[in-house]
């Protein structure tokens, strides 16, 4: 991450708390924790203007993910799974489509 980057950790899991302790060692990284289920969490995230939001896939997940990505298309949501080495990446990438065939093409379904 670039100097002065901000990262939001969403949730209350012990795993996220451990990540925060690790990330806090980086002086150029501003790490903010937002409690899971916090009223107005999406608005707080927008106000913090982070480069990414991490959440624990095995704990509370952000129900506001889709509206947040719609309003902040450059934001990356990263779901971390403490039981594996896998993460789920959610981004707000958009594409213009003008037909049903274009939607099928985006889905990787070949035309007839």
N, CA, C and O atoms as CSV, one atom per row, in Angstrom:
chain,resi,resn,atom,element,x,y,z
A,1,UNK,N,N,0.843,-1.180,0.000
A,1,UNK,CA,C,0.000,0.000,0.000
A,1,UNK,C,C,0.889,1.243,0.000
A,1,UNK,O,O,2.009,1.240,0.511
A,2,UNK,N,N,0.366,2.255,-0.568
A,2,UNK,CA,C,1.149,3.476,-0.658
A,2,UNK,C,C,1.201,4.187,0.685
A,2,UNK,O,O,0.416,3.903,1.589
A,3,UNK,N,N,2.147,5.122,0.797
A,3,UNK,CA,C,2.287,5.889,2.035
A,3,UNK,C,C,1.003,6.638,2.324
A,3,UNK,O,O,0.379,7.192,1.419
A,4,UNK,N,N,0.617,6.651,3.570
A,4,UNK,CA,C,-0.580,7.354,3.963
A,4,UNK,C,C,-1.861,6.615,3.645
A,4,UNK,O,O,-2.932,7.222,3.671
A,5,UNK,N,N,-1.794,5.323,3.344
A,5,UNK,CA,C,-2.980,4.547,3.017
A,5,UNK,C,C,-3.825,4.312,4.261
A,5,UNK,O,O,-3.309,4.227,5.375
A,6,UNK,N,N,-5.124,4.208,4.051
A,6,UNK,CA,C,-6.042,3.937,5.161
A,6,UNK,C,C,-6.769,2.622,4.879
A,6,UNK,O,O,-7.192,2.350,3.755
A,7,UNK,N,N,-6.897,1.825,5.926
A,7,UNK,CA,C,-7.531,0.525,5.847
A,7,UNK,C,C,-8.579,0.442,6.952
A,7,UNK,O,O,-8.300,0.787,8.100
A,8,UNK,N,N,-9.784,-0.015,6.611
A,8,UNK,CA,C,-10.835,-0.213,7.611
A,8,UNK,C,C,-10.991,-1.705,7.852
A,8,UNK,O,O,-11.078,-2.488,6.906
A,9,UNK,N,N,-11.026,-2.094,9.111
A,9,UNK,CA,C,-11.328,-3.464,9.507
A,9,UNK,C,C,-12.740,-3.447,10.070
A,9,UNK,O,O,-13.008,-2.768,11.061
A,10,UNK,N,N,-13.644,-4.192,9.444
A,10,UNK,CA,C,-15.041,-4.194,9.858
A,10,UNK,C,C,-15.340,-5.487,10.606
A,10,UNK,O,O,-15.255,-6.576,10.038
A,11,UNK,N,N,-15.688,-5.362,11.875
A,11,UNK,CA,C,-16.065,-6.523,12.664
A,11,UNK,C,C,-15.342,-6.565,13.990
A,11,UNK,O,O,-14.491,-5.729,14.294
A,12,UNK,N,N,-15.713,-7.577,14.779
A,12,UNK,CA,C,-15.210,-7.680,16.148
A,12,UNK,C,C,-14.423,-8.962,16.402
A,12,UNK,O,O,-14.189,-9.309,17.560
A,13,UNK,N,N,-14.014,-9.663,15.373
A,13,UNK,CA,C,-13.379,-10.960,15.591
A,13,UNK,C,C,-11.970,-10.814,16.148
A,13,UNK,O,O,-11.301,-9.800,15.950
A,14,UNK,N,N,-11.550,-11.836,16.834
A,14,UNK,CA,C,-10.183,-11.888,17.372
A,14,UNK,C,C,-9.192,-11.883,16.218
A,14,UNK,O,O,-8.111,-11.303,16.323
A,15,UNK,N,N,-9.560,-12.527,15.121
A,15,UNK,CA,C,-8.689,-12.565,13.952
A,15,UNK,C,C,-8.412,-11.157,13.424
A,15,UNK,O,O,-7.267,-10.810,13.132
A,16,UNK,N,N,-9.473,-10.347,13.303
A,16,UNK,CA,C,-9.276,-8.970,12.836
A,16,UNK,C,C,-8.455,-8.156,13.829
A,16,UNK,O,O,-7.637,-7.327,13.430
A,17,UNK,N,N,-8.670,-8.391,15.120
A,17,UNK,CA,C,-7.878,-7.688,16.136
A,17,UNK,C,C,-6.396,-8.030,15.980
A,17,UNK,O,O,-5.537,-7.164,16.141
A,18,UNK,N,N,-6.100,-9.284,15.669
A,18,UNK,CA,C,-4.711,-9.690,15.432
A,18,UNK,C,C,-4.125,-9.021,14.204
A,18,UNK,O,O,-2.973,-8.588,14.211
A,19,UNK,N,N,-4.934,-8.938,13.137
A,19,UNK,CA,C,-4.463,-8.235,11.943
A,19,UNK,C,C,-4.194,-6.766,12.244
A,19,UNK,O,O,-3.207,-6.200,11.775
A,20,UNK,N,N,-5.077,-6.151,13.031
A,20,UNK,CA,C,-4.883,-4.744,13.382
A,20,UNK,C,C,-3.559,-4.558,14.111
A,20,UNK,O,O,-2.819,-3.618,13.818
A,21,UNK,N,N,-3.251,-5.444,15.058
A,21,UNK,CA,C,-1.986,-5.344,15.788
A,21,UNK,C,C,-0.797,-5.442,14.829
A,21,UNK,O,O,0.197,-4.732,14.982
A,22,UNK,N,N,-0.912,-6.316,13.854
A,22,UNK,CA,C,0.158,-6.462,12.863
A,22,UNK,C,C,0.256,-5.224,11.971
A,22,UNK,O,O,1.349,-4.716,11.723
A,23,UNK,N,N,-0.886,-4.747,11.494
A,23,UNK,CA,C,-0.892,-3.587,10.599
A,23,UNK,C,C,-0.466,-2.307,11.308
A,23,UNK,O,O,0.121,-1.424,10.683
A,24,UNK,N,N,-0.751,-2.192,12.601
A,24,UNK,CA,C,-0.381,-0.983,13.360
A,24,UNK,C,C,1.129,-0.773,13.409
A,24,UNK,O,O,1.590,0.326,13.719
A,25,UNK,N,N,1.890,-1.795,13.112
A,25,UNK,CA,C,3.362,-1.669,13.093
A,25,UNK,C,C,3.864,-0.889,11.885
A,25,UNK,O,O,5.028,-0.493,11.836
A,26,UNK,N,N,2.991,-0.670,10.919
A,26,UNK,CA,C,3.372,0.058,9.701
A,26,UNK,C,C,3.007,1.531,9.880
A,26,UNK,O,O,1.831,1.887,9.946
A,27,UNK,N,N,4.013,2.364,9.957
A,27,UNK,CA,C,3.767,3.775,10.249
A,27,UNK,C,C,3.009,4.494,9.137
A,27,UNK,O,O,2.310,5.471,9.405
A,28,UNK,N,N,3.132,4.033,7.902
A,28,UNK,CA,C,2.473,4.708,6.787
A,28,UNK,C,C,1.048,4.214,6.559
A,28,UNK,O,O,0.401,4.611,5.590
A,29,UNK,N,N,0.559,3.353,7.444
A,29,UNK,CA,C,-0.774,2.785,7.290
A,29,UNK,C,C,-1.665,3.207,8.445
A,29,UNK,O,O,-1.341,2.976,9.610
A,30,UNK,N,N,-2.780,3.822,8.117
A,30,UNK,CA,C,-3.767,4.224,9.114
A,30,UNK,C,C,-4.839,3.144,9.150
A,30,UNK,O,O,-5.545,2.936,8.163
A,31,UNK,N,N,-4.964,2.457,10.282
A,31,UNK,CA,C,-5.916,1.356,10.416
A,31,UNK,C,C,-7.046,1.776,11.348
A,31,UNK,O,O,-6.808,2.210,12.475
A,32,UNK,N,N,-8.278,1.641,10.862
A,32,UNK,CA,C,-9.458,2.013,11.628
A,32,UNK,C,C,-10.325,0.769,11.790
A,32,UNK,O,O,-10.569,0.053,10.818
A,33,UNK,N,N,-10.794,0.505,13.012
A,33,UNK,CA,C,-11.716,-0.603,13.242
A,33,UNK,C,C,-13.119,-0.053,13.425
A,33,UNK,O,O,-13.327,0.940,14.122
A,34,UNK,N,N,-14.078,-0.715,12.787
A,34,UNK,CA,C,-15.491,-0.388,12.957
A,34,UNK,C,C,-16.180,-1.662,13.427
A,34,UNK,O,O,-16.078,-2.710,12.790
A,35,UNK,N,N,-16.877,-1.554,14.541
A,35,UNK,CA,C,-17.541,-2.717,15.121
A,35,UNK,C,C,-18.609,-3.260,14.177
A,35,UNK,O,O,-19.314,-2.496,13.517
A,36,UNK,N,N,-18.720,-4.577,14.119
A,36,UNK,CA,C,-19.758,-5.204,13.326
A,36,UNK,C,C,-21.132,-4.779,13.827
A,36,UNK,O,O,-21.355,-4.693,15.034
A,37,UNK,N,N,-22.042,-4.516,12.915
A,37,UNK,CA,C,-23.383,-4.093,13.284
A,37,UNK,C,C,-23.486,-2.652,13.738
A,37,UNK,O,O,-24.553,-2.218,14.171
A,38,UNK,N,N,-22.412,-1.910,13.649
A,38,UNK,CA,C,-22.395,-0.509,14.060
A,38,UNK,C,C,-23.386,0.294,13.203
A,38,UNK,O,O,-23.300,0.258,11.976
A,39,UNK,N,N,-24.321,1.015,13.831
A,39,UNK,CA,C,-25.231,1.856,13.048
A,39,UNK,C,C,-24.428,2.882,12.234
A,39,UNK,O,O,-23.501,3.512,12.744
A,40,UNK,N,N,-24.794,3.027,10.996
A,40,UNK,CA,C,-24.104,3.995,10.146
A,40,UNK,C,C,-22.720,3.555,9.709
A,40,UNK,O,O,-21.905,4.396,9.329
A,41,UNK,N,N,-22.431,2.259,9.753
A,41,UNK,CA,C,-21.092,1.778,9.395
A,41,UNK,C,C,-20.708,2.165,7.971
A,41,UNK,O,O,-19.582,2.596,7.727
A,42,UNK,N,N,-21.623,2.015,7.046
A,42,UNK,CA,C,-21.306,2.348,5.648
A,42,UNK,C,C,-20.944,3.823,5.504
A,42,UNK,O,O,-20.001,4.167,4.792
A,43,UNK,N,N,-21.689,4.687,6.179
A,43,UNK,CA,C,-21.400,6.122,6.112
A,43,UNK,C,C,-20.043,6.423,6.746
A,43,UNK,O,O,-19.299,7.267,6.245
A,44,UNK,N,N,-19.720,5.748,7.832
A,44,UNK,CA,C,-18.410,5.950,8.465
A,44,UNK,C,C,-17.290,5.503,7.536
A,44,UNK,O,O,-16.257,6.164,7.433
A,45,UNK,N,N,-17.503,4.375,6.860
A,45,UNK,CA,C,-16.485,3.891,5.928
A,45,UNK,C,C,-16.272,4.909,4.819
A,45,UNK,O,O,-15.131,5.226,4.484
A,46,UNK,N,N,-17.346,5.425,4.248
A,46,UNK,CA,C,-17.229,6.434,3.185
A,46,UNK,C,C,-16.471,7.655,3.708
A,46,UNK,O,O,-15.613,8.197,3.011
A,47,UNK,N,N,-16.782,8.087,4.926
A,47,UNK,CA,C,-16.119,9.264,5.506
A,47,UNK,C,C,-14.627,9.023,5.720
A,47,UNK,O,O,-13.827,9.944,5.556
A,48,UNK,N,N,-14.240,7.801,6.082
A,48,UNK,CA,C,-12.822,7.486,6.290
A,48,UNK,C,C,-12.059,7.398,4.972
A,48,UNK,O,O,-10.836,7.537,4.956
A,49,UNK,N,N,-12.767,7.167,3.868
A,49,UNK,CA,C,-12.163,7.087,2.536
A,49,UNK,C,C,-10.980,6.109,2.492
A,49,UNK,O,O,-9.870,6.500,2.131
A,50,UNK,N,N,-11.211,4.849,2.855
A,50,UNK,CA,C,-10.113,3.878,2.851
A,50,UNK,C,C,-9.829,3.346,1.450
A,50,UNK,O,O,-10.642,3.503,0.539
A,51,UNK,N,N,-8.672,2.718,1.287
A,51,UNK,CA,C,-8.383,2.049,0.020
A,51,UNK,C,C,-8.991,0.648,0.024
A,51,UNK,O,O,-9.218,0.069,-1.039
A,52,UNK,N,N,-9.257,0.099,1.213
A,52,UNK,CA,C,-9.856,-1.228,1.304
A,52,UNK,C,C,-10.548,-1.400,2.648
A,52,UNK,O,O,-10.233,-0.719,3.624
A,53,UNK,N,N,-11.503,-2.333,2.672
A,53,UNK,CA,C,-12.199,-2.726,3.893
A,53,UNK,C,C,-12.016,-4.231,4.038
A,53,UNK,O,O,-12.345,-4.994,3.130
A,54,UNK,N,N,-11.489,-4.653,5.180
A,54,UNK,CA,C,-11.339,-6.073,5.462
A,54,UNK,C,C,-12.430,-6.522,6.414
A,54,UNK,O,O,-12.804,-5.791,7.331
A,55,UNK,N,N,-12.944,-7.731,6.195
A,55,UNK,CA,C,-13.909,-8.312,7.114
A,55,UNK,C,C,-13.640,-9.808,7.212
A,55,UNK,O,O,-13.080,-10.407,6.294
A,56,UNK,N,N,-14.037,-10.401,8.315
A,56,UNK,CA,C,-13.821,-11.816,8.602
A,56,UNK,C,C,-14.966,-12.613,7.998
A,56,UNK,O,O,-16.119,-12.431,8.388
A,57,UNK,N,N,-14.663,-13.494,7.049
A,57,UNK,CA,C,-15.694,-14.300,6.406
A,57,UNK,C,C,-16.380,-15.270,7.362
A,57,UNK,O,O,-17.488,-15.732,7.089
A,58,UNK,N,N,-15.733,-15.578,8.471
A,58,UNK,CA,C,-16.304,-16.514,9.438
A,58,UNK,C,C,-17.074,-15.799,10.544
A,58,UNK,O,O,-17.559,-16.443,11.475
A,59,UNK,N,N,-17.189,-14.497,10.455
A,59,UNK,CA,C,-17.897,-13.695,11.473
A,59,UNK,C,C,-18.926,-12.828,10.756
A,59,UNK,O,O,-19.393,-13.173,9.670
A,60,UNK,N,N,-19.273,-11.708,11.367
A,60,UNK,CA,C,-20.275,-10.825,10.778
A,60,UNK,C,C,-19.777,-10.219,9.470
A,60,UNK,O,O,-18.675,-9.674,9.397
A,61,UNK,N,N,-20.605,-10.328,8.454
A,61,UNK,CA,C,-20.251,-9.796,7.150
A,61,UNK,C,C,-21.066,-8.535,6.867
A,61,UNK,O,O,-22.207,-8.416,7.316
A,62,UNK,N,N,-20.486,-7.604,6.130
A,62,UNK,CA,C,-21.172,-6.326,5.898
A,62,UNK,C,C,-22.372,-6.473,4.968
A,62,UNK,O,O,-22.208,-6.754,3.781
A,63,UNK,N,N,-23.564,-6.286,5.499
A,63,UNK,CA,C,-24.780,-6.377,4.689
A,63,UNK,C,C,-24.885,-5.219,3.701
A,63,UNK,O,O,-25.674,-5.267,2.757
A,64,UNK,N,N,-24.095,-4.196,3.923
A,64,UNK,CA,C,-24.132,-3.000,3.077
A,64,UNK,C,C,-23.114,-3.067,1.943
A,64,UNK,O,O,-22.864,-2.051,1.294
A,65,UNK,N,N,-22.521,-4.225,1.685
A,65,UNK,CA,C,-21.418,-4.336,0.730
A,65,UNK,C,C,-21.785,-3.845,-0.670
A,65,UNK,O,O,-21.053,-3.045,-1.253
A,66,UNK,N,N,-22.888,-4.305,-1.206
A,66,UNK,CA,C,-23.252,-3.933,-2.580
A,66,UNK,C,C,-23.548,-2.434,-2.695
A,66,UNK,O,O,-23.006,-1.787,-3.592
A,67,UNK,N,N,-24.385,-1.854,-1.824
A,67,UNK,CA,C,-24.592,-0.396,-1.931
A,67,UNK,C,C,-23.295,0.400,-1.748
A,67,UNK,O,O,-23.101,1.429,-2.395
A,68,UNK,N,N,-22.411,-0.078,-0.867
A,68,UNK,CA,C,-21.146,0.619,-0.644
A,68,UNK,C,C,-20.283,0.577,-1.894
A,68,UNK,O,O,-19.696,1.591,-2.272
A,69,UNK,N,N,-20.196,-0.584,-2.543
A,69,UNK,CA,C,-19.406,-0.690,-3.771
A,69,UNK,C,C,-20.023,0.130,-4.902
A,69,UNK,O,O,-19.310,0.659,-5.754
A,70,UNK,N,N,-21.332,0.231,-4.904
A,70,UNK,CA,C,-21.989,1.038,-5.930
A,70,UNK,C,C,-21.646,2.514,-5.759
A,70,UNK,O,O,-21.421,3.219,-6.743
A,71,UNK,N,N,-21.607,2.982,-4.517
A,71,UNK,CA,C,-21.303,4.392,-4.281
A,71,UNK,C,C,-19.801,4.683,-4.275
A,71,UNK,O,O,-19.396,5.829,-4.474
A,72,UNK,N,N,-18.984,3.676,-4.053
A,72,UNK,CA,C,-17.512,3.834,-4.020
A,72,UNK,C,C,-16.883,2.783,-4.932
A,72,UNK,O,O,-16.312,1.814,-4.431
A,73,UNK,N,N,-16.968,2.940,-6.245
A,73,UNK,CA,C,-16.526,1.885,-7.156
A,73,UNK,C,C,-15.037,1.555,-7.091
A,73,UNK,O,O,-14.637,0.484,-7.548
A,74,UNK,N,N,-14.216,2.426,-6.548
A,74,UNK,CA,C,-12.780,2.144,-6.451
A,74,UNK,C,C,-12.403,1.428,-5.157
A,74,UNK,O,O,-11.245,1.056,-4.967
A,75,UNK,N,N,-13.366,1.236,-4.279
A,75,UNK,CA,C,-13.115,0.586,-3.001
A,75,UNK,C,C,-13.001,-0.921,-3.192
A,75,UNK,O,O,-13.724,-1.502,-4.000
A,76,UNK,N,N,-12.106,-1.546,-2.460
A,76,UNK,CA,C,-11.955,-2.994,-2.480
A,76,UNK,C,C,-12.415,-3.542,-1.134
A,76,UNK,O,O,-11.944,-3.094,-0.089
A,77,UNK,N,N,-13.327,-4.503,-1.149
A,77,UNK,CA,C,-13.727,-5.217,0.058
A,77,UNK,C,C,-13.010,-6.555,0.032
A,77,UNK,O,O,-13.056,-7.277,-0.964
A,78,UNK,N,N,-12.349,-6.878,1.133
A,78,UNK,CA,C,-11.560,-8.101,1.202
A,78,UNK,C,C,-12.075,-8.944,2.357
A,78,UNK,O,O,-11.918,-8.583,3.524
A,79,UNK,N,N,-12.689,-10.066,2.024
A,79,UNK,CA,C,-13.147,-11.010,3.032
A,79,UNK,C,C,-12.030,-11.991,3.322
A,79,UNK,O,O,-11.582,-12.709,2.427
A,80,UNK,N,N,-11.578,-12.027,4.558
A,80,UNK,CA,C,-10.486,-12.920,4.939
A,80,UNK,C,C,-11.058,-14.128,5.678
A,80,UNK,O,O,-11.977,-13.998,6.487
A,81,UNK,N,N,-10.508,-15.289,5.390
A,81,UNK,CA,C,-10.946,-16.532,6.011
A,81,UNK,C,C,-9.832,-17.029,6.910
A,81,UNK,O,O,-8.816,-17.522,6.419
A,82,UNK,N,N,-10.005,-16.908,8.236
A,82,UNK,CA,C,-8.938,-17.314,9.146
A,82,UNK,C,C,-8.655,-18.816,9.134
A,82,UNK,O,O,-7.628,-19.255,9.652
A,83,UNK,N,N,-9.553,-19.602,8.550
A,83,UNK,CA,C,-9.345,-21.047,8.526
A,83,UNK,C,C,-8.625,-21.514,7.263
A,83,UNK,O,O,-8.395,-22.711,7.087
A,84,UNK,N,N,-8.267,-20.573,6.381
A,84,UNK,CA,C,-7.567,-20.950,5.149
A,84,UNK,C,C,-6.652,-19.807,4.719
A,84,UNK,O,O,-6.544,-18.783,5.394
A,85,UNK,N,N,-6.011,-20.008,3.597
A,85,UNK,CA,C,-5.157,-18.948,3.048
A,85,UNK,C,C,-5.867,-18.231,1.902
A,85,UNK,O,O,-5.218,-17.630,1.046
A,86,UNK,N,N,-7.188,-18.293,1.886
A,86,UNK,CA,C,-7.980,-17.702,0.821
A,86,UNK,C,C,-8.633,-16.394,1.272
A,86,UNK,O,O,-8.963,-16.227,2.446
A,87,UNK,N,N,-8.810,-15.488,0.341
A,87,UNK,CA,C,-9.571,-14.262,0.580
A,87,UNK,C,C,-10.602,-14.118,-0.532
A,87,UNK,O,O,-10.428,-14.646,-1.630
A,88,UNK,N,N,-11.664,-13.406,-0.234
A,88,UNK,CA,C,-12.687,-13.088,-1.216
A,88,UNK,C,C,-12.548,-11.613,-1.548
A,88,UNK,O,O,-12.623,-10.764,-0.660
A,89,UNK,N,N,-12.346,-11.307,-2.814
A,89,UNK,CA,C,-12.174,-9.922,-3.255
A,89,UNK,C,C,-13.447,-9.436,-3.918
A,89,UNK,O,O,-13.947,-10.048,-4.862
A,90,UNK,N,N,-13.963,-8.329,-3.413
A,90,UNK,CA,C,-15.146,-7.713,-3.984
A,90,UNK,C,C,-14.788,-6.295,-4.397
A,90,UNK,O,O,-14.290,-5.509,-3.591
A,91,UNK,N,N,-15.042,-5.979,-5.642
A,91,UNK,CA,C,-14.740,-4.645,-6.141
A,91,UNK,C,C,-15.936,-4.068,-6.864
A,91,UNK,O,O,-16.877,-4.789,-7.198
A,92,UNK,N,N,-15.903,-2.802,-7.100
A,92,UNK,CA,C,-17.008,-2.106,-7.738
A,92,UNK,C,C,-16.833,-1.907,-9.224
A,92,UNK,O,O,-17.375,-0.956,-9.786
A,93,UNK,N,N,-16.082,-2.789,-9.878
A,93,UNK,CA,C,-15.859,-2.649,-11.310
A,93,UNK,C,C,-17.194,-2.633,-12.045
A,93,UNK,O,O,-18.085,-3.430,-11.751
A,94,UNK,N,N,-17.322,-1.735,-12.988
A,94,UNK,CA,C,-18.556,-1.599,-13.749
A,94,UNK,C,C,-18.264,-1.764,-15.235
A,94,UNK,O,O,-17.143,-1.550,-15.697
A,95,UNK,N,N,-19.291,-2.144,-15.959
A,95,UNK,CA,C,-19.184,-2.269,-17.407
A,95,UNK,C,C,-20.494,-1.794,-18.025
A,95,UNK,O,O,-21.572,-2.023,-17.476
A,96,UNK,N,N,-20.389,-1.146,-19.146
A,96,UNK,CA,C,-21.578,-0.711,-19.867
A,96,UNK,C,C,-22.049,-1.856,-20.759
A,96,UNK,O,O,-21.257,-2.464,-21.480
A,97,UNK,N,N,-23.347,-2.140,-20.700
A,97,UNK,CA,C,-23.913,-3.180,-21.556
A,97,UNK,C,C,-25.139,-2.606,-22.256
A,97,UNK,O,O,-25.906,-1.844,-21.667
A,98,UNK,N,N,-25.310,-2.977,-23.502
A,98,UNK,CA,C,-26.432,-2.468,-24.257
A,98,UNK,C,C,-27.395,-3.542,-24.699
A,98,UNK,O,O,-28.395,-3.265,-25.361
A,99,UNK,N,N,-27.085,-4.782,-24.325
A,99,UNK,CA,C,-27.958,-5.861,-24.768
A,99,UNK,C,C,-27.812,-7.069,-23.854
A,99,UNK,O,O,-26.888,-7.153,-23.044
A,100,UNK,N,N,-28.744,-7.998,-24.005
A,100,UNK,CA,C,-28.664,-9.250,-23.256
A,100,UNK,C,C,-27.413,-10.028,-23.657
A,100,UNK,O,O,-26.792,-10.681,-22.819
A,101,UNK,N,N,-27.048,-9.962,-24.920
A,101,UNK,CA,C,-25.850,-10.657,-25.395
A,101,UNK,C,C,-24.594,-10.115,-24.714
A,101,UNK,O,O,-23.673,-10.873,-24.412
A,102,UNK,N,N,-24.561,-8.809,-24.474
A,102,UNK,CA,C,-23.408,-8.206,-23.791
A,102,UNK,C,C,-23.326,-8.693,-22.347
A,102,UNK,O,O,-22.231,-8.898,-21.824
A,103,UNK,N,N,-24.475,-8.878,-21.704
A,103,UNK,CA,C,-24.478,-9.406,-20.333
A,103,UNK,C,C,-23.946,-10.835,-20.330
A,103,UNK,O,O,-23.155,-11.199,-19.460
A,104,UNK,N,N,-24.372,-11.645,-21.295
A,104,UNK,CA,C,-23.871,-13.022,-21.393
A,104,UNK,C,C,-22.374,-13.043,-21.643
A,104,UNK,O,O,-21.666,-13.896,-21.107
A,105,UNK,N,N,-21.888,-12.120,-22.446
A,105,UNK,CA,C,-20.458,-12.033,-22.716
A,105,UNK,C,C,-19.697,-11.710,-21.442
A,105,UNK,O,O,-18.643,-12.296,-21.196
A,106,UNK,N,N,-20.208,-10.780,-20.612
A,106,UNK,CA,C,-19.573,-10.458,-19.336
A,106,UNK,C,C,-19.513,-11.684,-18.429
A,106,UNK,O,O,-18.555,-11.862,-17.677
A,107,UNK,N,N,-20.531,-12.516,-18.505
A,107,UNK,CA,C,-20.585,-13.724,-17.676
A,107,UNK,C,C,-19.727,-14.847,-18.219
A,107,UNK,O,O,-19.625,-15.908,-17.602
A,108,UNK,N,N,-19.099,-14.623,-19.382
A,108,UNK,CA,C,-18.236,-15.633,-19.969
A,108,UNK,C,C,-18.991,-16.710,-20.725
A,108,UNK,O,O,-18.470,-17.800,-20.963
A,109,UNK,N,N,-20.230,-16.396,-21.103
A,109,UNK,CA,C,-21.057,-17.352,-21.843
A,109,UNK,C,C,-20.974,-16.996,-23.322
A,109,UNK,O,O,-21.326,-15.884,-23.717
A,110,UNK,N,N,-20.509,-17.937,-24.140
A,110,UNK,CA,C,-20.356,-17.638,-25.571
A,110,UNK,C,C,-21.705,-17.425,-26.251
A,110,UNK,O,O,-22.720,-18.003,-25.861
A,111,UNK,N,N,-21.685,-16.586,-27.267
A,111,UNK,CA,C,-22.897,-16.315,-28.044
A,111,UNK,C,C,-23.249,-17.494,-28.930
A,111,UNK,O,O,-22.458,-18.419,-29.116
A,112,UNK,N,N,-24.445,-17.438,-29.464
A,112,UNK,CA,C,-24.880,-18.521,-30.350
A,112,UNK,C,C,-24.422,-18.297,-31.762
A,112,UNK,O,O,-24.702,-19.115,-32.639
